[in-house]
Amino acid sequence: MAFQSNKSYYSIGEVSRISGVPAYLLRYWEGFFTELSPGRDTRGNRRYTNKDVALVLTIKELVYEKGYKIGKAKQMVGKQPRGVDIDSDDKTAEIIKLQQQLKRDRKNHDLVQMRRQAVLRDIKGEIEEVLQLLGS
């Protein structure tokens, strides 16, 4: 089952944030794992699909969590029958969870930014009042 989202494509930065894998390593994996081949947009930027994100999470799990060497991970990924998503239900759940966390983090960040701006405006107003009192 493919990842269900209102977003069909992800940039390399988004995939990096979702998976916790640095962008340079994602680019390396593209050359090493032939199954991982994101499309390109008209500007040449990578466009990862939901299936690509699930594959990145699978590779990460094989290499980092299960401790396989990259060659063995390549064999394991390559042995999967075509048209069958590798642990897609687990990966879909993980993608959804990470996406929700990113949304919460963005919302919290925006709220903090708004509060900071309000405090700075208040401080600026107070400083201007003090300067007026000193100048008078």
ZASEKE-34852 format. One record per atom (N, C-alpha, C, O, CB): atom name; x, y, z; residue number from 1. Coordinates in steps of 0.1 Angstrom, whole numbers, m for minus. Glycine has a CB too. Layout:
BEGIN
{site 'CA'; {X; Y; Z}; NUM};
...
This chain:
BEGIN
{site 'N'; {8; m12; 0}; 1};
{site 'CA'; {0; 0; 0}; 1};
{site 'C'; {9; 12; 0}; 1};
{site 'O'; {18; 13; 8}; 1};
{site 'CB'; {m10; 0; 12}; 1};
{site 'N'; {6; 22; m9}; 2};
{site 'CA'; {15; 34; m10}; 2};
{site 'C'; {11; 44; 1}; 2};
{site 'O'; {0; 43; 6}; 2};
{site 'CB'; {13; 40; m24}; 2};
{site 'N'; {20; 52; 4}; 3};
{site 'CA'; {18; 63; 14}; 3};
{site 'C'; {7; 72; 9}; 3};
{site 'O'; {8; 77; m2}; 3};
{site 'CB'; {31; 70; 17}; 3};
{site 'N'; {m3; 74; 17}; 4};
{site 'CA'; {m14; 83; 13}; 4};
{site 'C'; {m12; 97; 19}; 4};
{site 'O'; {m11; 98; 32}; 4};
{site 'CB'; {m27; 77; 18}; 4};
{site 'N'; {m10; 107; 11}; 5};
{site 'CA'; {m8; 120; 15}; 5};
{site 'C'; {m13; 130; 5}; 5};
{site 'O'; {m15; 126; m7}; 5};
{site 'CB'; {7; 123; 18}; 5};
{site 'N'; {m16; 142; 9}; 6};
{site 'CA'; {m20; 152; m1}; 6};
{site 'C'; {m8; 157; m9}; 6};
{site 'O'; {m9; 164; m19}; 6};
{site 'CB'; {m27; 163; 5}; 6};
{site 'N'; {4; 152; m6}; 7};
{site 'CA'; {16; 156; m12}; 7};
{site 'C'; {22; 144; m20}; 7};
{site 'O'; {24; 133; m15}; 7};
{site 'CB'; {27; 161; m2}; 7};
{site 'N'; {24; 146; m33}; 8};
{site 'CA'; {29; 135; m41}; 8};
{site 'C'; {44; 134; m43}; 8};
{site 'O'; {50; 124; m45}; 8};
{site 'CB'; {23; 136; m55}; 8};
{site 'N'; {51; 146; m41}; 9};
{site 'CA'; {65; 146; m43}; 9};
{site 'C'; {72; 154; m32}; 9};
{site 'O'; {66; 163; m26}; 9};
{site 'CB'; {69; 153; m57}; 9};
{site 'N'; {84; 150; m29}; 10};
{site 'CA'; {92; 156; m18}; 10};
{site 'C'; {106; 160; m24}; 10};
{site 'O'; {111; 153; m32}; 10};
{site 'CB'; {93; 146; m6}; 10};
{site 'N'; {111; 171; m19}; 11};
{site 'CA'; {125; 175; m22}; 11};
{site 'C'; {134; 166; m14}; 11};
{site 'O'; {131; 160; m5}; 11};
{site 'CB'; {127; 190; m20}; 11};
{site 'N'; {147; 167; m18}; 12};
{site 'CA'; {157; 160; m11}; 12};
{site 'C'; {158; 165; 3}; 12};
{site 'O'; {161; 157; 12}; 12};
{site 'CB'; {171; 161; m18}; 12};
{site 'N'; {157; 177; 6}; 13};
{site 'CA'; {157; 183; 19}; 13};
{site 'C'; {146; 177; 28}; 13};
{site 'O'; {148; 174; 40}; 13};
{site 'CB'; {156; 198; 19}; 13};
{site 'N'; {134; 176; 22}; 14};
{site 'CA'; {122; 171; 30}; 14};
{site 'C'; {125; 156; 33}; 14};
{site 'O'; {122; 152; 44}; 14};
{site 'CB'; {110; 173; 22}; 14};
{site 'N'; {130; 149; 23}; 15};
{site 'CA'; {133; 134; 26}; 15};
{site 'C'; {143; 133; 36}; 15};
{site 'O'; {143; 124; 45}; 15};
{site 'CB'; {137; 127; 13}; 15};
{site 'N'; {153; 142; 36}; 16};
{site 'CA'; {164; 142; 46}; 16};
{site 'C'; {158; 144; 60}; 16};
{site 'O'; {162; 137; 69}; 16};
{site 'CB'; {175; 152; 43}; 16};
{site 'N'; {149; 154; 61}; 17};
{site 'CA'; {143; 157; 74}; 17};
{site 'C'; {134; 145; 79}; 17};
{site 'O'; {134; 141; 90}; 17};
{site 'CB'; {135; 169; 74}; 17};
{site 'N'; {126; 139; 69}; 18};
{site 'CA'; {117; 129; 73}; 18};
{site 'C'; {125; 116; 78}; 18};
{site 'O'; {121; 110; 87}; 18};
{site 'CB'; {108; 125; 61}; 18};
{site 'N'; {136; 113; 70}; 19};
{site 'CA'; {143; 101; 73}; 19};
{site 'C'; {154; 102; 83}; 19};
{site 'O'; {158; 92; 89}; 19};
{site 'CB'; {148; 95; 60}; 19};
{site 'N'; {159; 114; 85}; 20};
{site 'CA'; {171; 116; 93}; 20};
{site 'C'; {184; 112; 87}; 20};
{site 'O'; {194; 110; 93}; 20};
{site 'CB'; {169; 108; 106}; 20};
{site 'N'; {183; 111; 73}; 21};
{site 'CA'; {195; 107; 66}; 21};
{site 'C'; {200; 120; 59}; 21};
{site 'O'; {192; 126; 52}; 21};
{site 'CB'; {192; 96; 55}; 21};
{site 'N'; {213; 123; 60}; 22};
{site 'CA'; {218; 136; 53}; 22};
{site 'C'; {216; 135; 38}; 22};
{site 'O'; {216; 124; 32}; 22};
{site 'CB'; {233; 138; 56}; 22};
{site 'N'; {214; 146; 32}; 23};
{site 'CA'; {212; 147; 17}; 23};
{site 'C'; {223; 141; 9}; 23};
{site 'O'; {221; 134; m1}; 23};
{site 'CB'; {210; 162; 13}; 23};
{site 'N'; {236; 143; 14}; 24};
{site 'CA'; {247; 138; 6}; 24};
{site 'C'; {246; 122; 6}; 24};
{site 'O'; {250; 116; m4}; 24};
{site 'CB'; {260; 143; 12}; 24};
{site 'N'; {242; 117; 17}; 25};
{site 'CA'; {241; 102; 18}; 25};
{site 'C'; {229; 97; 9}; 25};
{site 'O'; {230; 86; 3}; 25};
{site 'CB'; {239; 97; 32}; 25};
{site 'N'; {218; 105; 8}; 26};
{site 'CA'; {207; 101; m1}; 26};
{site 'C'; {212; 101; m15}; 26};
{site 'O'; {209; 92; m23}; 26};
{site 'CB'; {195; 111; 1}; 26};
{site 'N'; {220; 111; m19}; 27};
{site 'CA'; {225; 111; m33}; 27};
{site 'C'; {235; 99; m35}; 27};
{site 'O'; {234; 94; m46}; 27};
{site 'CB'; {233; 125; m35}; 27};
{site 'N'; {243; 96; m25}; 28};
{site 'CA'; {251; 84; m27}; 28};
{site 'C'; {243; 71; m29}; 28};
{site 'O'; {246; 63; m37}; 28};
{site 'CB'; {261; 83; m15}; 28};
{site 'N'; {233; 70; m20}; 29};
{site 'CA'; {224; 58; m21}; 29};
{site 'C'; {217; 57; m35}; 29};
{site 'O'; {215; 46; m40}; 29};
{site 'CB'; {214; 58; m10}; 29};
{site 'N'; {214; 68; m41}; 30};
{site 'CA'; {208; 68; m54}; 30};
{site 'C'; {217; 61; m64}; 30};
{site 'O'; {213; 54; m73}; 30};
{site 'CB'; {205; 82; m59}; 30};
{site 'N'; {230; 64; m63}; 31};
{site 'CA'; {240; 57; m72}; 31};
{site 'C'; {242; 43; m69}; 31};
{site 'O'; {246; 35; m78}; 31};
{site 'CB'; {253; 65; m72}; 31};
{site 'N'; {240; 39; m56}; 32};
{site 'CA'; {243; 26; m52}; 32};
{site 'C'; {231; 16; m53}; 32};
{site 'O'; {233; 5; m58}; 32};
{site 'CB'; {248; 26; m37}; 32};
{site 'N'; {220; 21; m49}; 33};
{site 'CA'; {207; 13; m50}; 33};
{site 'C'; {200; 17; m63}; 33};
{site 'O'; {194; 28; m63}; 33};
{site 'CB'; {198; 15; m37}; 33};
{site 'N'; {200; 9; m73}; 34};
{site 'CA'; {193; 12; m85}; 34};
{site 'C'; {178; 14; m83}; 34};
{site 'O'; {171; 20; m92}; 34};
{site 'CB'; {196; 2; m96}; 34};
{site 'N'; {172; 8; m73}; 35};
{site 'CA'; {158; 9; m70}; 35};
{site 'C'; {154; 23; m66}; 35};
{site 'O'; {143; 27; m68}; 35};
{site 'CB'; {154; m1; m60}; 35};
{site 'N'; {164; 30; m60}; 36};
{site 'CA'; {161; 44; m56}; 36};
{site 'C'; {165; 54; m67}; 36};
{site 'O'; {177; 57; m68}; 36};
{site 'CB'; {169; 47; m43}; 36};
{site 'N'; {155; 58; m74}; 37};
{site 'CA'; {158; 67; m85}; 37};
{site 'C'; {147; 77; m86}; 37};
{site 'O'; {137; 76; m94}; 37};
{site 'CB'; {159; 59; m99}; 37};
{site 'N'; {148; 88; m78}; 38};
{site 'CA'; {138; 98; m79}; 38};
{site 'C'; {138; 105; m92}; 38};
{site 'O'; {148; 107; m99}; 38};
{site 'CB'; {140; 109; m67}; 38};
{site 'N'; {126; 110; m96}; 39};
{site 'CA'; {125; 117; m109}; 39};
{site 'C'; {131; 131; m107}; 39};
{site 'O'; {136; 135; m96}; 39};
{site 'CB'; {111; 118; m113}; 39};
{site 'N'; {131; 139; m117}; 40};
{site 'CA'; {136; 152; m117}; 40};
{site 'C'; {125; 162; m122}; 40};
{site 'O'; {118; 158; m131}; 40};
{site 'CB'; {149; 154; m126}; 40};
{site 'N'; {125; 174; m117}; 41};
{site 'CA'; {116; 184; m122}; 41};
{site 'C'; {123; 191; m134}; 41};
{site 'O'; {134; 188; m138}; 41};
{site 'CB'; {111; 194; m111}; 41};
{site 'N'; {116; 201; m139}; 42};
{site 'CA'; {122; 209; m151}; 42};
{site 'C'; {135; 216; m147}; 42};
{site 'O'; {143; 219; m156}; 42};
{site 'CB'; {112; 218; m156}; 42};
{site 'N'; {137; 219; m134}; 43};
{site 'CA'; {149; 226; m130}; 43};
{site 'C'; {160; 216; m127}; 43};
{site 'O'; {171; 220; m123}; 43};
{site 'CB'; {147; 235; m119}; 43};
{site 'N'; {157; 203; m127}; 44};
{site 'CA'; {167; 193; m124}; 44};
{site 'C'; {167; 188; m109}; 44};
{site 'O'; {176; 181; m105}; 44};
{site 'CB'; {180; 197; m128}; 44};
{site 'N'; {158; 194; m102}; 45};
{site 'CA'; {157; 190; m87}; 45};
{site 'C'; {151; 176; m86}; 45};
{site 'O'; {142; 173; m93}; 45};
{site 'CB'; {150; 201; m79}; 45};
{site 'N'; {156; 169; m76}; 46};
{site 'CA'; {150; 156; m73}; 46};
{site 'C'; {136; 157; m68}; 46};
{site 'O'; {133; 166; m60}; 46};
{site 'CB'; {159; 148; m63}; 46};
{site 'N'; {128; 147; m72}; 47};
{site 'CA'; {114; 147; m68}; 47};
{site 'C'; {111; 132; m63}; 47};
{site 'O'; {109; 123; m71}; 47};
{site 'CB'; {104; 151; m79}; 47};
{site 'N'; {112; 131; m50}; 48};
{site 'CA'; {110; 118; m44}; 48};
{site 'C'; {95; 115; m43}; 48};
{site 'O'; {88; 123; m38}; 48};
{site 'CB'; {117; 117; m30}; 48};
{site 'N'; {91; 103; m46}; 49};
{site 'CA'; {77; 98; m44}; 49};
{site 'C'; {76; 92; m31}; 49};
{site 'O'; {86; 90; m23}; 49};
{site 'CB'; {73; 89; m56}; 49};
{site 'N'; {64; 89; m27}; 50};
{site 'CA'; {61; 82; m14}; 50};
{site 'C'; {68; 69; m14}; 50};
{site 'O'; {73; 65; m4}; 50};
{site 'CB'; {46; 80; m12}; 50};
{site 'N'; {69; 62; m25}; 51};
{site 'CA'; {76; 49; m26}; 51};
{site 'C'; {91; 51; m24}; 51};
{site 'O'; {97; 43; m17}; 51};
{site 'CB'; {73; 42; m40}; 51};
{site 'N'; {96; 62; m30}; 52};
{site 'CA'; {111; 65; m27}; 52};
{site 'C'; {114; 67; m13}; 52};
{site 'O'; {124; 62; m7}; 52};
{site 'CB'; {115; 77; m36}; 52};
{site 'N'; {105; 75; m6}; 53};
{site 'CA'; {107; 77; 8}; 53};
{site 'C'; {106; 64; 16}; 53};
{site 'O'; {114; 62; 25}; 53};
{site 'CB'; {96; 87; 13}; 53};
{site 'N'; {97; 56; 13}; 54};
{site 'CA'; {96; 43; 20}; 54};
{site 'C'; {108; 35; 18}; 54};
{site 'O'; {113; 28; 27}; 54};
{site 'CB'; {83; 35; 15}; 54};
{site 'N'; {114; 35; 6}; 55};
{site 'CA'; {126; 28; 3}; 55};
{site 'C'; {138; 33; 10}; 55};
{site 'O'; {146; 26; 16}; 55};
{site 'CB'; {129; 28; m13}; 55};
{site 'N'; {139; 47; 11}; 56};
{site 'CA'; {149; 53; 19}; 56};
{site 'C'; {148; 48; 34}; 56};
{site 'O'; {159; 45; 40}; 56};
{site 'CB'; {148; 69; 18}; 56};
{site 'N'; {136; 48; 39}; 57};
{site 'CA'; {135; 44; 53}; 57};
{site 'C'; {138; 29; 55}; 57};
{site 'O'; {144; 25; 65}; 57};
{site 'CB'; {120; 46; 58}; 57};
{site 'N'; {136; 21; 45}; 58};
{site 'CA'; {139; 7; 45}; 58};
{site 'C'; {154; 5; 45}; 58};
{site 'O'; {160; m3; 53}; 58};
{site 'CB'; {133; m1; 33}; 58};
{site 'N'; {161; 12; 36}; 59};
{site 'CA'; {176; 12; 35}; 59};
{site 'C'; {182; 16; 48}; 59};
{site 'O'; {191; 10; 53}; 59};
{site 'CB'; {181; 20; 23}; 59};
{site 'N'; {177; 27; 54}; 60};
{site 'CA'; {181; 32; 67}; 60};
{site 'C'; {180; 21; 77}; 60};
{site 'O'; {189; 19; 85}; 60};
{site 'CB'; {174; 45; 71}; 60};
{site 'N'; {169; 15; 78}; 61};
{site 'CA'; {166; 5; 88}; 61};
{site 'C'; {176; m7; 86}; 61};
{site 'O'; {182; m12; 96}; 61};
{site 'CB'; {152; m1; 87}; 61};
{site 'N'; {178; m11; 74}; 62};
{site 'CA'; {188; m22; 71}; 62};
{site 'C'; {202; m19; 75}; 62};
{site 'O'; {209; m27; 81}; 62};
{site 'CB'; {187; m26; 56}; 62};
{site 'N'; {206; m7; 72}; 63};
{site 'CA'; {220; m3; 74}; 63};
{site 'C'; {222; 1; 89}; 63};
{site 'O'; {232; m3; 95}; 63};
{site 'CB'; {224; 8; 65}; 63};
{site 'N'; {214; 10; 94}; 64};
{site 'CA'; {216; 16; 107}; 64};
{site 'C'; {211; 8; 118}; 64};
{site 'O'; {217; 6; 129}; 64};
{site 'CB'; {211; 30; 107}; 64};
{site 'N'; {199; 3; 117}; 65};
{site 'CA'; {192; m4; 128}; 65};
{site 'C'; {195; m19; 128}; 65};
{site 'O'; {197; m25; 139}; 65};
{site 'CB'; {177; m2; 127}; 65};
{site 'N'; {196; m25; 117}; 66};
{site 'CA'; {198; m40; 116}; 66};
{site 'C'; {213; m43; 115}; 66};
{site 'O'; {217; m54; 116}; 66};
{site 'CB'; {191; m46; 106}; 66};
{site 'N'; {221; m33; 111}; 67};
{site 'CA'; {236; m34; 110}; 67};
{site 'C'; {241; m41; 98}; 67};
{site 'O'; {253; m45; 98}; 67};
{site 'CB'; {240; m42; 122}; 67};
{site 'N'; {233; m42; 87}; 68};
{site 'CA'; {239; m48; 75}; 68};
{site 'C'; {248; m39; 68}; 68};
{site 'O'; {247; m26; 69}; 68};
{site 'CB'; {227; m52; 65}; 68};
{site 'N'; {258; m44; 62}; 69};
{site 'CA'; {267; m37; 54}; 69};
{site 'C'; {259; m32; 41}; 69};
{site 'O'; {249; m39; 38}; 69};
{site 'CB'; {280; m45; 50}; 69};
{site 'N'; {264; m22; 35}; 70};
{site 'CA'; {256; m16; 24}; 70};
{site 'C'; {255; m26; 12}; 70};
{site 'O'; {244; m26; 5}; 70};
{site 'CB'; {263; m3; 19}; 70};
{site 'N'; {265; m34; 10}; 71};
{site 'CA'; {264; m44; m1}; 71};
{site 'C'; {253; m54; 2}; 71};
{site 'O'; {245; m58; m7}; 71};
{site 'CB'; {277; m51; m3}; 71};
{site 'N'; {252; m59; 14}; 72};
{site 'CA'; {242; m68; 18}; 72};
{site 'C'; {228; m62; 17}; 72};
{site 'O'; {218; m68; 13}; 72};
{site 'CB'; {244; m74; 32}; 72};
{site 'N'; {227; m49; 22}; 73};
{site 'CA'; {214; m42; 21}; 73};
{site 'C'; {210; m41; 7}; 73};
{site 'O'; {198; m42; 4}; 73};
{site 'CB'; {216; m28; 28}; 73};
{site 'N'; {219; m38; m3}; 74};
{site 'CA'; {216; m37; m17}; 74};
{site 'C'; {210; m51; m22}; 74};
{site 'O'; {201; m51; m29}; 74};
{site 'CB'; {228; m34; m25}; 74};
{site 'N'; {216; m62; m18}; 75};
{site 'CA'; {211; m75; m22}; 75};
{site 'C'; {197; m77; m16}; 75};
{site 'O'; {188; m82; m23}; 75};
{site 'CB'; {221; m86; m17}; 75};
{site 'N'; {195; m73; m4}; 76};
{site 'CA'; {182; m75; 2}; 76};
{site 'C'; {171; m67; m4}; 76};
{site 'O'; {160; m71; m6}; 76};
{site 'CB'; {182; m72; 17}; 76};
{site 'N'; {175; m54; m8}; 77};
{site 'CA'; {165; m46; m14}; 77};
{site 'C'; {162; m51; m29}; 77};
{site 'O'; {151; m51; m33}; 77};
{site 'CB'; {170; m31; m15}; 77};
{site 'N'; {173; m56; m35}; 78};
{site 'CA'; {172; m61; m49}; 78};
{site 'C'; {164; m73; m50}; 78};
{site 'O'; {159; m76; m61}; 78};
{site 'CB'; {185; m62; m55}; 78};
{site 'N'; {163; m81; m39}; 79};
{site 'CA'; {156; m94; m40}; 79};
{site 'C'; {141; m93; m39}; 79};
{site 'O'; {133; m102; m41}; 79};
{site 'CB'; {161; m103; m28}; 79};
{site 'N'; {136; m81; m36}; 80};
{site 'CA'; {122; m79; m34}; 80};
{site 'C'; {115; m80; m48}; 80};
{site 'O'; {120; m74; m58}; 80};
{site 'CB'; {119; m65; m28}; 80};
{site 'N'; {104; m87; m49}; 81};
{site 'CA'; {97; m88; m61}; 81};
{site 'C'; {92; m74; m66}; 81};
{site 'O'; {89; m65; m58}; 81};
{site 'CB'; {85; m97; m60}; 81};
{site 'N'; {92; m72; m79}; 82};
{site 'CA'; {87; m59; m85}; 82};
{site 'C'; {72; m57; m81}; 82};
{site 'O'; {64; m67; m81}; 82};
{site 'CB'; {89; m59; m100}; 82};
{site 'N'; {69; m45; m78}; 83};
{site 'CA'; {55; m41; m75}; 83};
{site 'C'; {52; m43; m61}; 83};
{site 'O'; {40; m40; m57}; 83};
{site 'CB'; {46; m49; m84}; 83};
{site 'N'; {61; m49; m53}; 84};
{site 'CA'; {58; m51; m39}; 84};
{site 'C'; {66; m41; m31}; 84};
{site 'O'; {78; m40; m32}; 84};
{site 'CB'; {61; m66; m34}; 84};
{site 'N'; {59; m33; m23}; 85};
{site 'CA'; {66; m23; m14}; 85};
{site 'C'; {72; m31; m2}; 85};
{site 'O'; {66; m39; 4}; 85};
{site 'CB'; {56; m12; m10}; 85};
{site 'N'; {84; m27; 1}; 86};
{site 'CA'; {91; m33; 12}; 86};
{site 'C'; {86; m27; 25}; 86};
{site 'O'; {88; m16; 28}; 86};
{site 'CB'; {107; m31; 10}; 86};
{site 'N'; {80; m36; 33}; 87};
{site 'CA'; {75; m31; 46}; 87};
{site 'C'; {68; m18; 45}; 87};
{site 'O'; {69; m9; 53}; 87};
{site 'CB'; {87; m30; 56}; 87};
{site 'N'; {60; m17; 34}; 88};
{site 'CA'; {53; m4; 31}; 88};
{site 'C'; {44; 1; 42}; 88};
{site 'O'; {43; 13; 45}; 88};
{site 'CB'; {46; m4; 18}; 88};
{site 'N'; {37; m8; 49}; 89};
{site 'CA'; {28; m4; 59}; 89};
{site 'C'; {35; 2; 71}; 89};
{site 'O'; {31; 12; 76}; 89};
{site 'CB'; {19; m16; 64}; 89};
{site 'N'; {46; m4; 75}; 90};
{site 'CA'; {54; 2; 86}; 90};
{site 'C'; {60; 15; 81}; 90};
{site 'O'; {60; 24; 89}; 90};
{site 'CB'; {65; m8; 90}; 90};
{site 'N'; {65; 15; 69}; 91};
{site 'CA'; {71; 27; 64}; 91};
{site 'C'; {61; 38; 62}; 91};
{site 'O'; {64; 50; 65}; 91};
{site 'CB'; {79; 25; 51}; 91};
{site 'N'; {49; 35; 58}; 92};
{site 'CA'; {39; 45; 56}; 92};
{site 'C'; {35; 51; 69}; 92};
{site 'O'; {34; 63; 71}; 92};
{site 'CB'; {26; 38; 50}; 92};
{site 'N'; {34; 42; 79}; 93};
{site 'CA'; {31; 47; 93}; 93};
{site 'C'; {42; 56; 98}; 93};
{site 'O'; {39; 67; 104}; 93};
{site 'CB'; {29; 36; 103}; 93};
{site 'N'; {54; 53; 95}; 94};
{site 'CA'; {66; 61; 100}; 94};
{site 'C'; {66; 74; 93}; 94};
{site 'O'; {68; 84; 99}; 94};
{site 'CB'; {79; 53; 98}; 94};
{site 'N'; {63; 74; 80}; 95};
{site 'CA'; {63; 86; 72}; 95};
{site 'C'; {52; 96; 77}; 95};
{site 'O'; {54; 108; 79}; 95};
{site 'CB'; {61; 84; 57}; 95};
{site 'N'; {40; 90; 79}; 96};
{site 'CA'; {29; 98; 84}; 96};
{site 'C'; {32; 104; 98}; 96};
{site 'O'; {30; 116; 101}; 96};
{site 'CB'; {16; 90; 85}; 96};
{site 'N'; {38; 96; 107}; 97};
{site 'CA'; {42; 101; 120}; 97};
{site 'C'; {52; 112; 119}; 97};
{site 'O'; {51; 122; 126}; 97};
{site 'CB'; {48; 89; 128}; 97};
{site 'N'; {62; 110; 111}; 98};
{site 'CA'; {73; 120; 109}; 98};
{site 'C'; {67; 133; 103}; 98};
{site 'O'; {71; 144; 106}; 98};
{site 'CB'; {84; 115; 101}; 98};
{site 'N'; {58; 131; 93}; 99};
{site 'CA'; {52; 143; 87}; 99};
{site 'C'; {44; 151; 97}; 99};
{site 'O'; {44; 163; 97}; 99};
{site 'CB'; {43; 139; 75}; 99};
{site 'N'; {36; 144; 106}; 100};
{site 'CA'; {28; 151; 116}; 100};
{site 'C'; {37; 158; 126}; 100};
{site 'O'; {34; 169; 130}; 100};
{site 'CB'; {19; 141; 123}; 100};
{site 'N'; {49; 152; 129}; 101};
{site 'CA'; {58; 158; 138}; 101};
{site 'C'; {64; 171; 132}; 101};
{site 'O'; {66; 181; 139}; 101};
{site 'CB'; {70; 148; 142}; 101};
{site 'N'; {67; 170; 119}; 102};
{site 'CA'; {72; 182; 112}; 102};
{site 'C'; {62; 193; 112}; 102};
{site 'O'; {66; 205; 115}; 102};
{site 'CB'; {76; 179; 98}; 102};
{site 'N'; {49; 190; 110}; 103};
{site 'CA'; {39; 200; 111}; 103};
{site 'C'; {38; 206; 125}; 103};
{site 'O'; {36; 219; 126}; 103};
{site 'CB'; {25; 194; 106}; 103};
{site 'N'; {38; 198; 135}; 104};
{site 'CA'; {37; 203; 149}; 104};
{site 'C'; {49; 212; 152}; 104};
{site 'O'; {48; 223; 158}; 104};
{site 'CB'; {37; 191; 159}; 104};
{site 'N'; {61; 208; 147}; 105};
{site 'CA'; {73; 216; 149}; 105};
{site 'C'; {72; 229; 142}; 105};
{site 'O'; {76; 239; 148}; 105};
{site 'CB'; {86; 208; 145}; 105};
{site 'N'; {67; 229; 130}; 106};
{site 'CA'; {66; 242; 123}; 106};
{site 'C'; {56; 251; 130}; 106};
{site 'O'; {58; 263; 131}; 106};
{site 'CB'; {61; 239; 108}; 106};
{site 'N'; {45; 245; 134}; 107};
{site 'CA'; {35; 253; 141}; 107};
{site 'C'; {40; 259; 154}; 107};
{site 'O'; {38; 271; 157}; 107};
{site 'CB'; {22; 244; 144}; 107};
{site 'N'; {47; 251; 161}; 108};
{site 'CA'; {54; 256; 174}; 108};
{site 'C'; {64; 267; 171}; 108};
{site 'O'; {65; 277; 178}; 108};
{site 'CB'; {61; 244; 181}; 108};
{site 'N'; {72; 265; 160}; 109};
{site 'CA'; {82; 275; 156}; 109};
{site 'C'; {75; 288; 153}; 109};
{site 'O'; {79; 299; 157}; 109};
{site 'CB'; {90; 269; 144}; 109};
{site 'N'; {64; 287; 145}; 110};
{site 'CA'; {57; 299; 141}; 110};
{site 'C'; {51; 307; 153}; 110};
{site 'O'; {52; 319; 154}; 110};
{site 'CB'; {46; 296; 131}; 110};
{site 'N'; {46; 299; 163}; 111};
{site 'CA'; {40; 305; 175}; 111};
{site 'C'; {51; 312; 183}; 111};
{site 'O'; {49; 323; 188}; 111};
{site 'CB'; {33; 294; 183}; 111};
{site 'N'; {63; 305; 184}; 112};
{site 'CA'; {74; 311; 192}; 112};
{site 'C'; {79; 324; 185}; 112};
{site 'O'; {82; 334; 191}; 112};
{site 'CB'; {86; 301; 193}; 112};
{site 'N'; {79; 323; 171}; 113};
{site 'CA'; {84; 335; 164}; 113};
{site 'C'; {74; 347; 166}; 113};
{site 'O'; {79; 358; 168}; 113};
{site 'CB'; {85; 332; 149}; 113};
{site 'N'; {61; 344; 166}; 114};
{site 'CA'; {51; 355; 168}; 114};
{site 'C'; {53; 361; 182}; 114};
{site 'O'; {52; 373; 184}; 114};
{site 'CB'; {37; 349; 166}; 114};
{site 'N'; {55; 352; 192}; 115};
{site 'CA'; {57; 357; 206}; 115};
{site 'C'; {70; 366; 207}; 115};
{site 'O'; {70; 376; 213}; 115};
{site 'CB'; {58; 345; 216}; 115};
{site 'N'; {80; 361; 200}; 116};
{site 'CA'; {93; 369; 201}; 116};
{site 'C'; {91; 382; 195}; 116};
{site 'O'; {96; 392; 200}; 116};
{site 'CB'; {104; 361; 193}; 116};
{site 'N'; {84; 383; 183}; 117};
{site 'CA'; {82; 396; 177}; 117};
{site 'C'; {74; 405; 185}; 117};
{site 'O'; {76; 417; 186}; 117};
{site 'CB'; {75; 393; 163}; 117};
{site 'N'; {63; 400; 192}; 118};
{site 'CA'; {55; 408; 201}; 118};
{site 'C'; {63; 413; 212}; 118};
{site 'O'; {62; 425; 216}; 118};
{site 'CB'; {43; 400; 206}; 118};
{site 'N'; {72; 405; 218}; 119};
{site 'CA'; {80; 410; 229}; 119};
{site 'C'; {90; 420; 225}; 119};
{site 'O'; {92; 430; 231}; 119};
{site 'CB'; {88; 398; 236}; 119};
{site 'N'; {96; 418; 213}; 120};
{site 'CA'; {105; 428; 208}; 120};
{site 'C'; {98; 441; 204}; 120};
{site 'O'; {104; 452; 207}; 120};
{site 'CB'; {112; 423; 195}; 120};
{site 'N'; {86; 441; 200}; 121};
{site 'CA'; {79; 453; 197}; 121};
{site 'C'; {76; 461; 210}; 121};
{site 'O'; {77; 473; 211}; 121};
{site 'CB'; {65; 450; 190}; 121};
{site 'N'; {73; 453; 221}; 122};
{site 'CA'; {70; 459; 234}; 122};
{site 'C'; {83; 466; 239}; 122};
{site 'O'; {83; 477; 244}; 122};
{site 'CB'; {65; 449; 244}; 122};
{site 'N'; {94; 459; 238}; 123};
{site 'CA'; {107; 464; 243}; 123};
{site 'C'; {111; 476; 235}; 123};
{site 'O'; {115; 486; 240}; 123};
{site 'CB'; {118; 453; 241}; 123};
{site 'N'; {109; 476; 222}; 124};
{site 'CA'; {112; 487; 213}; 124};
{site 'C'; {103; 500; 218}; 124};
{site 'O'; {108; 511; 219}; 124};
{site 'CB'; {109; 484; 198}; 124};
{site 'N'; {90; 497; 220}; 125};
{site 'CA'; {82; 508; 224}; 125};
{site 'C'; {86; 514; 238}; 125};
{site 'O'; {86; 526; 239}; 125};
{site 'CB'; {67; 503; 226}; 125};
{site 'N'; {90; 505; 247}; 126};
{site 'CA'; {95; 510; 260}; 126};
{site 'C'; {108; 518; 259}; 126};
{site 'O'; {110; 528; 265}; 126};
{site 'CB'; {97; 498; 270}; 126};
{site 'N'; {117; 513; 250}; 127};
{site 'CA'; {130; 520; 248}; 127};
{site 'C'; {127; 534; 242}; 127};
{site 'O'; {133; 544; 246}; 127};
{site 'CB'; {139; 512; 239}; 127};
{site 'N'; {118; 535; 232}; 128};
{site 'CA'; {114; 548; 226}; 128};
{site 'C'; {108; 557; 236}; 128};
{site 'O'; {111; 569; 236}; 128};
{site 'CB'; {104; 546; 214}; 128};
{site 'N'; {100; 552; 245}; 129};
{site 'CA'; {94; 560; 256}; 129};
{site 'C'; {105; 566; 265}; 129};
{site 'O'; {105; 578; 269}; 129};
{site 'CB'; {84; 553; 264}; 129};
{site 'N'; {115; 557; 269}; 130};
{site 'CA'; {126; 561; 277}; 130};
{site 'C'; {134; 572; 270}; 130};
{site 'O'; {138; 582; 276}; 130};
{site 'CB'; {135; 549; 282}; 130};
{site 'N'; {137; 570; 257}; 131};
{site 'CA'; {145; 580; 250}; 131};
{site 'C'; {138; 593; 249}; 131};
{site 'O'; {144; 604; 250}; 131};
{site 'CB'; {148; 574; 236}; 131};
{site 'N'; {124; 593; 247}; 132};
{site 'CA'; {117; 605; 247}; 132};
{site 'C'; {118; 612; 260}; 132};
{site 'O'; {119; 625; 261}; 132};
{site 'CB'; {102; 602; 243}; 132};
{site 'N'; {117; 605; 271}; 133};
{site 'CA'; {117; 611; 285}; 133};
{site 'C'; {131; 617; 287}; 133};
{site 'O'; {132; 628; 293}; 133};
{site 'CB'; {114; 600; 296}; 133};
{site 'N'; {141; 610; 283}; 134};
{site 'CA'; {155; 615; 284}; 134};
{site 'C'; {158; 627; 275}; 134};
{site 'O'; {166; 636; 279}; 134};
{site 'CB'; {165; 604; 281}; 134};
{site 'N'; {152; 627; 264}; 135};
{site 'CA'; {154; 638; 254}; 135};
{site 'C'; {146; 650; 258}; 135};
{site 'O'; {150; 661; 253}; 135};
{site 'CB'; {150; 633; 240}; 135};
{site 'N'; {136; 649; 265}; 136};
{site 'CA'; {127; 661; 269}; 136};
{site 'C'; {133; 670; 279}; 136};
{site 'O'; {127; 680; 283}; 136};
{site 'CB'; {114; 657; 273}; 136};
